[in-house]
């Protein structure tokens, strides 16, 4: 039987002129860390006939990330979108995504990127797996089907680890999994020709406004400011050999060279 | 700027930009220096649909709109003007006339390999004695039995060195003046089809611009596009679309130069501050930003009109004129902001400056475009 895979993706902010974050298709792009899980799922679709749905949470202007995933080969996109979701922290986000995943159940596999390029917490995949009581393996770079489950592998702290995982399961995919594919133009035309993206509100998910958004978030970012990162530039003089000697000396002093 | 774009157009821009950053930008200086055509990248572009942007999906194309088309050309040209030129000419003046004037059989035969980038197209109009005045064409296509026999010398053929499918403008009726000109498709490899040496050009050097000579080159009668005598009409229709692509190419080159110049102006220090803080630099940066935006808006307007099926000839002429003039002035300012480094091949603005110059010459010179616009205004 073919696997039913869901990939969770995010539109990340790439530009915030004047420090103001406005999420739109001009200021956002598909999280680069979500491309490897998409690629993993697309390969399973092509090689093993898996079905692929992409899931995201964000304002309607961020639905384009789902269209982009559809342009690459996903069959269906779900955008969880509701004004009450604004201000959700990673736990509230996981709660909303978890509710959407339950609505999409039964499924076999949920894939996440290891983190997002903007928030950079790495929370959402693991938290969602915990909320749904799914087995989770993080930073996976190899997936093989074995019997009714999967064998997955990863490299951690210099060790190669191999796991057998029963399904349904959740995985976060290591950024080095493989080179993500480029988006074909015909795929983009196809993704917009026929509406394949559905929008689900909180009521569709059976959630209340208290469970998500700022009210449902135990954490809050109170302030963000640019870190004061002063760089010191020092010019070395002398012959090339003398300069190389000075570099080696500095690196040894700093404990970077033994 | 992007308020005029649909979500689809934006996804096209982001996707093509990502591809060009990854695949084209890193090799652009080298392929310019070496005059080499990057087949490996071109094959990838073909698989992604860049060679059939507006061709119908059932014929192997992407089926996108004209706005997407100009976006793709702008983004590729931002990375490498020679490749932007290749894709623009292939899509607009080689592929599009077959879609617009070809029979069902011709479309089935020629379009899918062109749209998939498996074959590269070229538009062979210019001759040593015919350029702005297309009616001066001397090449001939004389009917003999079930073939046309082609003879002529086509020069400055964009993509000439790699083109498989060439639209040849030739006289089928040498005595009928401009009404005797027709378009016949000739394929590389046909006996008598000879590709000349590559031109050693100032810019767009990654494009294998060459001459194509035809010596008693026999092609079947079914390779006639449209009807005999329709050549100039086909050419002018193709050029309306073609100049939209070249306008987009100009915007892409200008955008690249603008980005490099602003980056440099913030980094380079003179008199104790980044040169961007000096008013003279600020004035240039303001002019560059304004000209690039204005050029892009003109290009988008013409593309939108085309998508709406409305006349866009005058607007595309204005877009081509303004974008190509902008391209040369913005790249000139980018070199000026870079000072001595701008004149060095160590920085990309030197290449942009060379690439921009030709946009005022090909697919209709700025002077011809001014004539077209003036005629349309005064009529």
Interface residues (C-beta under 8 A of the other chain):
Chain A: X25 X26 X29 X63 X64 X67 X68 X71 X182 X183 X184 X185 X186 X188 X189 X190 X191 X192
Chain B: X2 X6 X7 X8 X10 X11 X12 X14 X15 X16 X18 X19 X44 X47 X48 X49 X50 X53 X57 X61 X62 X63 X64 X68 X72
